Amino acid sequence: MGLRINDTIPDMTVETDQGTIKLHDWIGDHWAILFSHPKDFTPVCTTEFGAVAQLADEWAKRDTKVIGVSVDGVEEHKKWKVDIESSSGAKAGFPIIADAGLEVSKAFDMLPAEAYMPDGRTPNDSATVRAVFIIGPDKKLKLSMTYPMNVGRNFAEVLRALDGLQTAAKYSVATPANWEVGQDVVIPTSVNAEDAKAKFGEFKTVLPYLRMAKLPD
């Protein structure tokens, strides 16, 4: 059974290209994003790591740490970062977990279905799928995304989802479809009209159960 929303992530001790870390200690009081990759020195993965590296300032603005994971070793990770930085023009300052024993991949349920079958497993089955896990300061899983190995992720969407999670947590609101920072938010149905007006001021009632408002200053 994989991790579900609001599960506490495993407090694993892992080896990375930046040394040994304990996941809960590494997260500390920050938000965190863990993203898996099938293998080092592969084309799509290299573009994705490059995209993450280019967003370093955006992660920092959101008090968010990022960490990668693949089944290759520490030395391969260090060598691969040279290619990532060369192709993206950005420093890959985040750590990459060396998950040769698949402990992290299995704990977070990152492997394809075939990897869990008793027969017929191939070396390719040890390649993690493209998963993203957003983790809160409380060490609980807030959001997960899973892509197949042949489709690269949209890290602008990961950033947008992170903004939504942080906004929802800070203001006790929800965010509508395609929401971006600065747009109106959804007032939870559990908040009555009087309390909604006290908190948000004027708000728009689209439907009895759908009320939109600007965030408080």
C-alpha positions as CSV (number, residue, x, y, z in Angstrom):
1,M,0.0,0.0,0.0
2,G,1.5,3.3,-1.0
3,L,1.4,6.5,1.0
4,R,-1.9,8.4,1.1
5,I,-2.7,12.1,1.6
6,N,-2.1,13.1,5.2
7,D,0.1,10.0,5.9
8,T,3.3,10.8,7.8
9,I,6.2,10.0,5.5
10,P,8.7,7.3,6.6
11,D,11.6,8.8,8.6
12,M,14.3,7.1,6.6
13,T,18.0,7.5,6.8
14,V,19.3,7.8,3.3
15,E,22.6,8.3,1.4
16,T,22.8,11.2,-1.0
17,D,25.5,12.9,-3.1
18,Q,25.6,15.4,-0.2
19,G,26.1,12.9,2.6
20,T,23.8,10.9,4.9
21,I,20.5,12.5,5.9
22,K,17.5,11.6,8.0
23,L,14.4,12.7,6.1
24,H,12.4,14.2,9.0
25,D,15.5,16.1,10.3
26,W,16.3,17.3,6.8
27,I,12.8,18.6,6.3
28,G,12.8,20.4,9.7
29,D,10.2,23.2,9.7
30,H,10.2,23.6,6.0
31,W,8.0,22.3,3.1
32,A,9.7,19.7,1.0
33,I,9.4,18.1,-2.4
34,L,10.7,14.6,-3.2
35,F,10.8,13.6,-6.9
36,S,11.9,10.3,-8.3
37,H,13.7,9.5,-11.6
38,P,14.1,6.2,-13.5
39,K,17.9,6.5,-13.9
40,D,20.8,8.8,-14.1
41,F,22.2,9.9,-17.5
42,T,18.9,9.6,-19.3
43,P,17.4,12.3,-21.5
44,V,14.0,13.2,-19.9
45,C,15.4,13.0,-16.4
46,T,18.2,15.4,-17.3
47,T,15.7,18.0,-18.5
48,E,13.6,17.5,-15.4
49,F,16.5,17.9,-13.0
50,G,17.5,21.0,-15.0
51,A,14.0,22.5,-14.6
52,V,14.2,21.9,-10.8
53,A,17.6,23.6,-10.7
54,Q,16.4,26.6,-12.7
55,L,13.6,27.1,-10.1
56,A,16.0,27.3,-7.1
57,D,15.0,30.8,-6.2
58,E,11.3,29.9,-6.4
59,W,11.7,27.0,-4.0
60,A,13.6,29.3,-1.6
61,K,10.8,31.9,-1.7
62,R,8.4,29.3,-0.6
63,D,10.6,27.9,2.1
64,T,10.7,24.6,0.3
65,K,13.5,22.0,0.1
66,V,13.8,19.7,-2.9
67,I,15.4,16.3,-3.1
68,G,15.7,13.8,-5.9
69,V,15.9,10.0,-5.9
70,S,17.0,7.4,-8.3
71,V,18.4,3.9,-8.1
72,D,21.9,4.8,-9.1
73,G,24.8,5.5,-6.7
74,V,26.3,8.5,-5.1
75,E,29.2,8.7,-7.6
76,E,26.9,8.5,-10.6
77,H,24.8,11.3,-9.1
78,K,27.8,13.5,-8.7
79,K,28.9,12.9,-12.3
80,W,25.4,13.3,-13.7
81,K,25.0,16.8,-12.0
82,V,27.8,18.0,-14.3
83,D,25.6,17.2,-17.3
84,I,22.5,18.7,-15.6
85,E,24.2,22.0,-14.9
86,S,25.8,22.1,-18.3
87,S,22.5,21.6,-20.2
88,S,20.3,23.7,-17.9
89,G,22.7,26.6,-17.1
90,A,21.7,26.3,-13.5
91,K,23.4,24.9,-10.4
92,A,21.8,21.6,-9.1
93,G,22.3,22.4,-5.5
94,F,19.7,19.9,-4.1
95,P,20.7,16.4,-2.9
96,I,19.9,13.2,-4.8
97,I,19.2,10.0,-2.9
98,A,21.1,6.9,-3.9
99,D,18.4,4.3,-3.7
100,A,20.3,1.3,-5.0
101,G,18.5,-1.1,-2.6
102,L,15.1,0.3,-3.6
103,E,14.2,1.0,0.1
104,V,12.9,4.5,-0.6
105,S,11.3,3.5,-3.9
106,K,9.3,0.8,-2.2
107,A,8.4,2.8,0.9
108,F,6.9,5.6,-1.3
109,D,5.5,3.1,-3.9
110,M,7.5,4.5,-6.8
111,L,8.0,1.3,-8.8
112,P,5.9,0.2,-11.8
113,A,3.3,-2.6,-11.3
114,E,5.6,-5.2,-12.8
115,A,8.1,-4.7,-10.0
116,Y,5.7,-6.2,-7.5
117,M,4.9,-9.3,-9.4
118,P,6.4,-12.6,-8.2
119,D,7.5,-13.6,-11.7
120,G,8.8,-12.0,-14.8
121,R,10.7,-9.0,-13.3
122,T,13.3,-7.5,-15.5
123,P,16.1,-5.0,-14.7
124,N,13.9,-2.2,-16.1
125,D,11.4,-2.9,-13.3
126,S,13.9,-1.4,-10.8
127,A,13.5,2.0,-12.5
128,T,11.3,4.3,-10.5
129,V,8.4,6.0,-12.3
130,R,8.3,9.8,-12.3
131,A,6.7,10.6,-9.0
132,V,6.4,13.9,-7.1
133,F,5.6,14.1,-3.4
134,I,4.9,17.5,-1.7
135,I,5.4,17.2,2.1
136,G,4.4,19.7,4.8
137,P,6.4,20.9,7.8
138,D,4.4,18.4,9.8
139,K,6.1,15.6,7.7
140,K,2.7,14.6,6.2
141,L,2.1,13.9,2.5
142,K,0.1,16.8,1.1
143,L,0.0,15.9,-2.6
144,S,1.4,13.3,-5.0
145,M,1.7,13.1,-8.8
146,T,2.8,10.1,-10.8
147,Y,3.9,10.2,-14.5
148,P,5.0,7.3,-16.7
149,M,8.6,7.1,-17.7
150,N,8.1,8.5,-21.2
151,V,6.4,11.8,-20.2
152,G,8.3,14.6,-18.5
153,R,6.8,16.5,-15.7
154,N,5.6,20.1,-15.7
155,F,7.4,21.7,-12.8
156,A,5.4,25.0,-13.3
157,E,2.4,22.9,-12.2
158,V,4.3,21.5,-9.2
159,L,5.1,25.1,-8.2
160,R,1.4,26.1,-8.7
161,A,0.2,23.2,-6.6
162,L,2.7,24.1,-3.9
163,D,1.3,27.7,-3.9
164,G,-2.2,26.3,-3.6
165,L,-1.2,24.0,-0.7
166,Q,0.6,26.8,1.2
167,T,-2.3,29.2,0.6
168,A,-4.9,26.7,1.8
169,A,-2.9,25.9,4.9
170,K,-2.2,29.6,5.8
171,Y,-5.8,31.0,5.2
172,S,-8.0,27.8,5.7
173,V,-9.4,28.2,2.2
174,A,-9.5,26.1,-0.9
175,T,-8.3,26.9,-4.4
176,P,-10.4,26.5,-7.6
177,A,-9.4,24.9,-10.9
178,N,-6.4,26.5,-12.6
179,W,-5.9,28.8,-9.6
180,E,-2.8,31.0,-9.5
181,V,-1.5,33.4,-6.8
182,G,-3.5,36.6,-6.7
183,Q,-6.8,35.1,-7.9
184,D,-9.9,34.6,-5.8
185,V,-10.1,31.5,-3.5
186,V,-13.0,29.3,-2.4
187,I,-14.6,29.8,1.0
188,P,-15.1,26.4,2.7
189,T,-18.8,25.4,3.1
190,S,-18.1,24.9,6.8
191,V,-17.8,28.7,7.2
192,N,-21.1,30.5,7.6
193,A,-22.0,33.7,5.9
194,E,-21.4,35.9,9.0
195,D,-17.9,34.4,9.7
196,A,-17.1,34.6,6.0
197,K,-17.9,38.3,5.8
198,A,-15.9,39.0,9.0
199,K,-12.8,37.2,7.6
200,F,-13.0,38.1,3.9
201,G,-15.2,41.1,3.7
202,E,-17.4,41.1,0.5
203,F,-17.5,37.8,-1.3
204,K,-19.3,36.4,-4.4
205,T,-21.9,33.7,-4.1
206,V,-21.8,31.8,-7.4
207,L,-23.9,28.9,-6.0
208,P,-25.1,28.2,-2.5
209,Y,-22.1,26.0,-2.0
210,L,-19.6,27.9,-4.1
211,R,-18.5,31.3,-2.7
212,M,-15.4,33.1,-4.0
213,A,-13.4,35.8,-2.1
214,K,-10.1,37.6,-2.2
215,L,-7.6,36.6,0.4
216,P,-7.3,38.9,3.4
217,D,-4.5,41.4,3.3
